[in-house]
Amino acid sequence: MGNSIANITKKKRFLSLKNIYLIISVLSFLYSIAVYMVGSGTYSFVIWIAAALFFGFLFVMDQKKLWSRVPKAVRYAFRTVVVAGVLVFTICQVCILTAFFSKGAPGADYIIVLGAQMRSSGPSIIYKYRLNSAIEYLRNNPDTKVVVTGGQGSNEPISEGEGGKIYLMEKEISEDRIIVESTSLDTDENIVNAMKLINPDKDMTIGIVTNNFHLFRGMMLARRHTDAEITGIAAFTEYQFLPNNMVRETFGILKDIY
């Protein structure tokens, strides 16, 4: 009995809040390395370094019992900011999940594939998932046309739109069904420039094709720029990178919400 109580006590100590902070800090730092090693061309790994530093800070404050030295007003302000941040983050995650499994309404007039990085070997894996979902939809809906979007970044051999077209044609999608947009530099421009090529009206149905974590924002932006019916077509994302993509997408939603 005494040993059981001792074991429970040890377990509680191990799972104390400060140790949870330490575990999250270490995991965040290790994950930042994994994200950096992917070489996606973005700096999202910095988010995880920041998370590691933040939870490391919380660990030190608890470990050294330093909170008592901080003025009450500062402590309350800090907690308020953290709670507000957690609330906003949670709301954004729920919004992302509302479109996470969308397969799109059949019979769309057009689908728009949001661009992603092109490599010398072809579309990046995240772009391939988008294009593959578009291919599946186009095969099931032979009257639908597709707009592939995206300009050429400094680290890309060709524009994302042109690269998307080449990939679709290699998969036996007819060239006369493909429209290329090759000047946009972000998601909003992908959609705005694609809409100019389509010139949609309110009786049209337009599908937005992008990875599951990105679809809510893509549809949100599309509805801002047209009265046409918008439907979402979610593409796969590798599970190990979902945490990074969903956290980063929170910042994207906050940036584009106005």
Salt bridges, closest charged atoms under 4 A:
GLU175 OE2 - LYS165 NZ 2.92
ASP188 OD1 - HIS225 NE2 2.89
GLU249 OE2 - ARG217 NE 2.73
ASP256 OD2 - ARG217 NH1 2.68
ASP256 OD1 - LYS255 NZ 2.93
